[in-house]
Amino acid sequence: MAGYDVVIIGGGPGGYNAAIRAGQLGLKAACVEKRGTLGGTCLNVGCMPSKALLHASELFAAAGTEFKTLGIEVQPKLNLPQMMKQKDESVAALTKGIEFLFKKNKVDWIRGAGRIAGQGKVEVTGDDGQVTTLEAANIVIATGSEPTPLPGVTIDQKRIVDSTGALALPEVPKRLLVIGAGIIGLELGSVWRRLGSEVTVVEFLDRITPGMDGETGKAFQRALTKQGMTFKLSSKVTGAKVGKAGVAVTVEPVAGGEAETIEADYVLVAIGRRPYTEGLGLESVGVSPDARGFIETDHFRTSAQGIWAIGDVIHGPMLAHKAEEDAVACIETIAGKVGHVDYNLVPSVVYTAPEVAWVGQTEEQLKAAGRAYKAGKFPFTANSRAKINHETEGFAKVLADAATDEILGVHIIGPQAAEMIGEYCVAMAFRAASEDIARTCHPHPTRSEAGRQAAMGVEGWTMQA
């Protein structure tokens, strides 16, 4: 038996940050993680390895096209095993980094699968089958999410893969079929597209990336189509049959009509993620997830005394950085401080080329809410740095309240969009007006000036376009 102030189940971005913050605040903390390494999906088979492949494949594509324009004559040759090796080495270094942070903040990493065994008790089953019981004043559920399966399509991680399998394909597929035009499907689809695959994306809805601002989404689809991706929208996959050399996928229009069969070497199922709440012993404390598996919380408190939940298992954006914010707010509340997260200020990013990043409201949301707004938009074609770097696709768009000028939403498609969106998260946290950005000096020449020019555009005084 070991007594803790807080035991966290799950060592992903929510769990490990909760553990570190607990340690910083002087709480006796343990983090239970069944994977052999810390970092959860994000570090091991999600955000980090996918960014490693996105970066490498972008450079490979640039070497084959862009370099020539810049006066660099090379003939790139793909070494896929090395590309995968450097990805794995980067991931290993990051997971080791979290182990170091645990030691630094006096957090115990308990290896094994955690399960709540009544109030204040967590049972941990180790790899050897041995069960240890931990006693905790507070238990935080941070078990994250897993890929949503698709009925009629069995993932074997050989020919039909989920996001984990798509990060470690043994060869470049001649033809890759991606089911789902969300962020994960498009990021991984673009990796293999750049390395030489013919990529077809099948999406149930009539648009890609649901949740993205409509105008931005259309520009994004045009950009990906130009790169060679094929989209089948308003279409559903009804079956997938694995043969000797590939997969035969049956696709039908959502509105009804004739089915067609698409042949592919590999199929990536990326129709979203679902909370990982099964087998956690929630019933032992009377907590019941909803029909979709989410745990209902009020400021991270579940309906059971001393049981908390954060990250992908609760409502809100299913993003690593949101889980991190939840973690800090939850632990600070446990420690008697005040913790709060504004989900409207959690940015979203698609790490393709061009990148897409946004925060706050879309035009569609503002119209639906009947909110009067003004929009300022600036194209990267008119941005000096983007022009010099031959990366002029896309634009920055700032939406502000028509009466007060408060920034309500910002949408950027273009180079380094992910790095630029942070400025607006800060601005919106202080309830800044678009004029505050428009009258703040930005360095020249930088891509960030596009965001400033868009802000000027809200009041109609964009100067560079």
C-alpha positions, 0 to 999 in steps of 0.5 A: 500500500502506498498513500498519495495526494493524487494518482493519475491514470494515464501518462499522455500530455494530460497525465504527465503534465498533471503529474509534473504540476502536482510535484511542483505544488508539493503534492505526493503524486504518482502517474500510472502508465501501461505503455512502456514509455511515457508521453501517451499517443501524442509522443509515441504514435501521434503528434510527434512522430507525425510531425517528424514525417511531415517535416522530412517529407516536406524537405524531400518534396522541396528538394525535388521541386523547389531547390532547382528554383533556388539554384540548388541542383540535387536529385533526392533519393528516398531512404525510408528506413532512415526517415523512420529511424530518425523519427523513432530516435526523436520520439525516444529522446522526448519520452526519456525527457518526461522520465527526467521531469518526473524524477526532477519533480519527485513523481512516481511512475507506476508501470502497468494498467490502472483501474479504479477499485472504489473510492481512493483506490487504484489497482495497477496490473503490471506486465508480469500480472502482479497487482499493486493497490495505490491509495489516493486522496484524489484520482485523475483519469487522463486515459486519452482516446483511441482511433474510432473503428469503422464498421465493415472495415477491419484494421489489421495494421498491415494493409488496413491501418489506423494512424499508428500503422500509417506512421510506420508503413514498410514501403511507400504505397503506390495507392493510398486510400484515406477514409476521413478528411479530418486533420489526422487523415490529411496530415498522414495522407500528405506525408505519403503523397509527398513521398510518391503515393497516389492519395484518394480521400473519402469523406462522409460530409460534403467538405473537408476538415469539419469545424474549420472556417468554411472559406479557409476549408475551401482554400485548403482543399484547393491547395491539397488538390493542386498537390495531387490529392483526390477527394471523394466527398459526400461518400461512405465506405461500406466495406474493405476486402484485403487481397494478396497485394492490396485492398478493394474498398467499396464506396457509395454516395451518402445520398444513395446511388451506385457503389464503386470499388476502389483498389488501393495498396493500403487503407488508412482509417482516420474517422476520428477518435473516441475516449478511452474509458473502458475497463477503468473500473468507473462503475466502482465509484458510480461514474457512467460515461455517456453514449459516446464514452465521454465522462461528464465533469464540472470543472474536472470533477466527476460525480464521484468524490475525489475522482477527476477527469481531464483531456480527451475523456471529457468534452472539449477539443480532443487536442494534446494542448487542451489536455495540458491546460486541463491538467494544470487547471485540475491539479491547481483546483485539487491544491486549493487554487483556482483553475480554469480553461477557456476552450474558445481560446484553444487553437487548432492546427493542421500541420500540412503544407500550407499549414492551417491554424485557427482560434475562436469563432468561424464566420459560420458560427458568428452568422449562426449566433447572429453576431454582427462582425467585420472581417479583414483578410490579407493574402500571403501573395502580398507578404514580402517574406512569403514571396521571397520564400516562394510560399505565397499560398493562403491568407490570414483572416481576422474576425472582429465584433462590428461594434466593439472591435473585439477579436472573435476569431482568427484563421490562417492558411499559409506558411508557419500558420501554427507559430503565428496563431499564438499571438492571437491566442494571447490577444484574445485572452486579453480581449484585444481589439483588431486595432490593437494588433493593427497598431502593434509594430511587427518585424519586417519582413516576416510572415506575421505581418500578414496577420497585422495587415488582416487586422488593419483590413477589419477597419479597411486600411490594409496597406500592403495589398 
